[in-house]
Amino acid sequence: MKLWWRKIAVVLITIVTLGMYTPTNLLEVDADKRSDNSLSSPSDVETVPVITESTQSYIVKGSRESFLEQLQEEAKELSLEKFGPRIADRVEDEFTAVILPQMETVLAGLVEHSPVYKDIAITEKPSDGYGERIFNVSNNSTEETLAKFHVRRENRPLEGHYFNFHYHLSEDGFQKHHYIGSIYWDKNTPPKWMA
């Protein structure tokens, strides 16, 4: 095998295995037998200090964790879709910093308490206009709605308009508002959802 084929093989194997394995046997097959005439004396060789690097350990996520991340990403996308471009431009940063972590915690609790977590799915799309619904979380096998995530517009006197984020659980018949947080809009009326 020619030298350049060996180098290509080493690079390809290293890339495919994400650097976890480097085939050293291909690199130094003829290292002892080969005589290299390009170096005339040992004084031509430079000594370089060796730097030891610590190895990093990679945590492989379980399927429950990856499923939860996918569910949380879908929740974020649907929330931003609910806002529409006019509202999202102004509240996206605060939503991502304050409201989204709370929503992710609730979703994690729903997935954690479900015996068959892969049956949990986001089933409803956001309502437009003045509707409150962002999305619903349901169990696909039983077709039971587990939670409903909503955002309500509030006009507080002398303060202005706020977006109130909350969710309802099936445990109390979707009656109680479980508060997530509020985001201030402005004194002026905000546009309709998805506008």
Secondary structure, 3 states (H helix, E strand, C coil): CCHHHHHHHHHHHHHHCCCCCCCHHHHCCCCCCCCCCCCCCHHHCCCCCCCCCCCCCCCCCCHHHHHHHHHHHHHHHHHHHHHHHHHHHHHHHHHHHHHHHHHHHHHHHHHHCCCCHHHEEECCCCCCECCCEEEEEEECCCCEEEEEEEEEEEEECCCEEEEEEEEEEHHHCCCCCEEEEEEEEECCCCCCECC
